[in-house]
Amino acid sequence: MSDFLLFLGRFHVVVLHLPIGMVLLTAIVHWLSRSARHNSLQQVLPVLWAFTALSALVTVVLGLLHFGEGGFSGPSVNAHRLWGIGFALAVQLVWFLSVFNVVLYQRWGGLLCAALLIAVTITGHYGGNLTHDPTYLVEYAPQSIRQFAGLDERRAPVTDLALADPWHDVIAPMLQSRCGSCHNPDKQRGQLDLSSLDALLVGGESGAVVLPGNAEGSDLYKRVTLPESHENFMPAEGKTPLTQEQVQILGWWLDAGLPAETSVSALSVDEETAALLSIELGLSPVPVMVAAENYPALPEDMINQMVASGWLVRPLTRESNGLSVSINAIGQPASRDMLALLNQASASMVELNLASTGLNDDLLAVITDMPVLEILNLSNNGITDAGLDTLAGFENLQVLNLYGNSAITDGGLEKLVSLVNLETLYLWGTAVSEAGLMGLQASMVDLEIYAQALPR
Ligand code: HEC
């Protein structure tokens, strides 16, 4: 469709107010004209109906042009289109009656007015669903009305960061307010719906938009971190963007493997993230999430040596000597020598991110023992079941991300049973089966396993 038609189509959202106003006005004049005092108003009715009919027709044509722009799909779109066209046709009919069959018009006019008002309200409601996300109108409604509209109970406001659910309380509301107007079930720009975690995982027209455990590799994250002037920047069309802090939170959430149906406390977030989350949730003062457990301080030259070899080494908190280590250049493979350096720091290594570092079983085995390690990200590597033997000595491990190690099977899961402190396990993109998962869950009842993308 030509740009000019698309340009015209956008005026649908302006012009549509005309038939709404006109049908309301005409209905009022119609009812007034029934009284003896305002009888003379009957003369203007055909003119009013003519205007109403014309404005409805123009609105429908512009609406169809607007629809041609694409990006509209879902039940509300069809309903809006059908009701809108139906309304416009009905108004033409009433106009003809008012001109050519006054007797019939006098008899049925009142009823017709009422029917048209109902139809225009329904049309408007479905149209509204397209410009706002469908829950916009009733978001702050009393629970009884929300229930009637088919919405879940509104989540109680978070008062304690530790109990906040990262998806439901933080990320979902953020995406809804900044992205929801264009990425909802009814209006899926780029064929992307961000209104639920399932929909988010489905992705958009160019496939997956998130890689669990890998913010930098996620299209969703790239889109919000581009320069605002870039054509792919999101939100599009100059809509209010995410704040710097919200972008950081989104990055944290993606790196953490899209945690949902859990709590912030279960994730042992670092102090900086805790502060960001508190701000986002409107909480203060900022609670300290990580117990200031202490670890031996690593000699300066040892840290320098690690940094020089390509590791990014950060203290976990200001009070603690615990370390969080990741590769400095994302996507760079970790060499045998680099991995060997990690062993020297094992007494203080609490977090280790080895995502996309080209690991295989052999390389992983270079890391011999990590007694205090709590969080280990091994996503997007080539580790197999045999490689998981290496983890047997990581007795403090709480969070393990194996996303995208496609050779890991049920046999590998059995080796994880010895990790008694394991709380969270990410298994997207591995070859484990439903049965394997159930077996693991049966032997580790409290373990939270994330493996949504498994074929069911
Ligand atoms: C004003 C409308 C609008 C808003 C608001 C908006 N988007 Fe988009 N989005 C689009 C359009 C149009 C496309 C398709 C064109 C494109 O790919 O750039 C798109 C595409 C995308 C895609 C690519 C989907 C795919 O698979 O190709 C992602 C990811 C995305 N948006 C994320 C976001 C995020 C995150 C937000 C909120 C911060 C957001 N969008 C807000 C209009 C919008």
Residues whose N, C-alpha, C, O or C-beta is under 5 A from the ligand:
A	BS01	HEC	R178 C179 C182 R189 G190 L192 G203 G204 E205 S206 G207 V209 D219 L220 R223 E231 N232 M234 P235 A236 E237 K239
